[in-house]
Amino acid sequence: MKNLVDQINAQIELFSANAAAQVEKNNKAAGTRARKAALELTKLLKEFRKVSVEEAKK
């Protein structure tokens, strides 16, 4: 679970950096990278929820 949280934090940082570059510098490629990071973050958060519920049942 620790590894999963680390992956989520890495994706959040990646998303934040690329989203900021898109907004501040109008960098279209950064927007694409931010959207990709957002999709990966969605997957990781769903996995976190699943693992968290399993851990709570123990």
N, C-alpha and C positions, 0 to 999 in steps of 0.2 A: 504494500500500500504506500510505503514511503517513496518508492520509485515512481509510482503513479502520480503522487503529489508533486514530485520534482519535475516530471514531464509536463504537468499542467502549468506549473510556474514558468517553465521555459517557454511554453507556447504563449502564455500571457505576455511575457517580455517581448517575444518576437512580434506578436500582434501589435502591442503598444508602439514599438519602434517603427514598424512599417505604416501603421495607421497615422502616426504623427508625421511621418515623411510625406504621406499622401496629402494630408490636410495642409501642412505648412509649406511644402515645396511643390505641390501639385505633381507629385511623382506618380505616374500611372502604374509603373512596374511595382512600386511599393504597395499600391492598392491591391494589386493581384496577389502579392505575397501576404498581405493582411487578410484577405478573404480566404486564402488557403489555410492560414494559421487559425482562422476562426472556425473553419470546418473541422480541422484536426482537434481543436479545443472542444468542440461540441462532442466529438467522439470520446475524448478522454473524460469529459465530465459525466457522460452517460456511464462509462465504465466505472468511474469513481462512485457514482450513486449505487451501482450494482454491488460493488465490493463493500461499500459502507453498510448497506443493508445486510449483507451476509455476515459482516463482522458484528453487527448489532444483535444478531440472532444468537450468537454464541454465548 
